[in-house]
Amino acid sequence: MNRHPPPDSPLLIGTRSSAMALAQADHVAELLRRLEPGLRTQPVPTTTTGDTWPGDLTRIGGKGLFVKAIDEQLQCGEADLAVHCLKDVPGDRPLPRGLTIAAVLPRADVHDVLVVPEGSPVASPAELPEGAAVATSAVRRKAQLLALRPDLRVMPVRGTVGTRLAKLDSARRPHTAADGDDGPVDAMVLARAGLSRLGLTARIRYEFSLAEMLPAVGAGVLALVCREEDDAVTALLHRLDDPAAHAEADAERSMLSGLRGHCNSPIAGHCTTAPDGRLTLHGMVFSGDGSRFVQTRLQAGPREEPAALGSRVCAELSRQGARQIIDG
Ligand SMILES: NCc1[nH]cc(CCC(=O)O)c1CC(=O)O
């Protein structure tokens, strides 16, 4: 089925209105123009509940809120495709009805990085003073920070990457009860991929190794979502699909959904593709304070589907006691 008439109207790209989301939508528009030089696209920015709510996201439905509003735009025809950070797409439930991931773009860098306030001499986690405050709202990052440095005080932080950096740099910022922030911090953990999309990699002071900080499931992956019935858009987007990144994403998300990892479980997963195409999936599940964890790293069998690898890693983590650690 073709898109709603008129057929020559621009392809509408549903996106959040944050700078990172707009940059991602722009990037996809550029890729589409390279495929189809005559194609016109138009971003349709939306401010989601997740963007406007200043407090703890778990109280209003979790970080799935960022994608929910955009998915609704797609479902009701206000947008023809959406660009989602796969990391933000909930792993414990199927995509909304009628929507499909038509493509996964080549994967960006998956590493988490440490950013410090402008002028701070700190160059690594080891150089942070005893009891230093580090900002992140990701339970996965918190657990792994505490595993590295149990003395750190991990502080919640919300907002777009730009807002977070502004908070980091303003040593004395007004405290509002609603935002759950607790005064100045010594450092912040962010994803390299996000900073890179904003042209802000100069702010990176230290890159965590994968052994120090295993990434989130879907880290660095942009997923292009559209209506399943929209054959023309599905076929167009499919031409942008990166099969290796797609397979890695499928393996990681299969592990995540198997663990029924709701958005606040400290779960990390990273799948890589060997030159011969064989996938290896490393999965970890942590207790909230990082003091306990289970992990496994398994390679796919010769003809094993990515999702089957994810299930096997999930089963092995469960065998090691992942469930008890998640339920705490
Ligand atoms: N939760 C916000 C979010 N979603 C995706 C990215 C970065 C890009 C990526 O890893 O895909 C970020 C920012 C961050 O975690 O620092």
The ligand as an SDF file (V2000), in Angstrom:
LIG
                    3D

 16 16  0  0  0  0  0  0  0  0999 V2000
   18.8050    7.8320   27.0760 N   0  0  0  0  0  0  0  0  0  0  0  0
   19.1890    8.9070   26.2010 C   0  0  0  0  0  0  0  0  0  0  0  0
   20.0270    8.4220   25.0710 C   0  0  0  0  0  0  0  0  0  0  0  0
   19.5470    7.5620   24.1660 N   0  0  0  0  0  0  0  0  0  0  0  0
   20.5580    7.2800   23.2780 C   0  0  0  0  0  0  0  0  0  0  0  0
   21.6540    8.0330   23.6570 C   0  0  0  0  0  0  0  0  0  0  0  0
   22.9590    8.0550   22.9890 C   0  0  0  0  0  0  0  0  0  0  0  0
   23.0690    7.3380   21.6940 C   0  0  0  0  0  0  0  0  0  0  0  0
   23.0700    5.8330   21.8120 C   0  0  0  0  0  0  0  0  0  0  0  0
   23.7540    5.2510   22.6670 O   0  0  0  0  0  0  0  0  0  0  0  0
   22.3710    5.2300   21.0010 O   0  0  0  0  0  0  0  0  0  0  0  0
   21.3230    8.7740   24.7830 C   0  0  0  0  0  0  0  0  0  0  0  0
   22.1720    9.7140   25.5170 C   0  0  0  0  0  0  0  0  0  0  0  0
   23.0970    9.0570   26.5060 C   0  0  0  0  0  0  0  0  0  0  0  0
   22.8320    7.9510   26.9750 O   0  0  0  0  0  0  0  0  0  0  0  0
   24.1160    9.6810   26.8660 O   0  0  0  0  0  0  0  0  0  0  0  0
  1  2  1  0
  2  3  1  0
  3  4  1  0
  3 12  2  0
  4  5  1  0
  5  6  2  0
  6  7  1  0
  6 12  1  0
  7  8  1  0
  8  9  1  0
  9 10  2  0
  9 11  1  0
 12 13  1  0
 13 14  1  0
 14 15  2  0
 14 16  1  0
M  END
$$$$
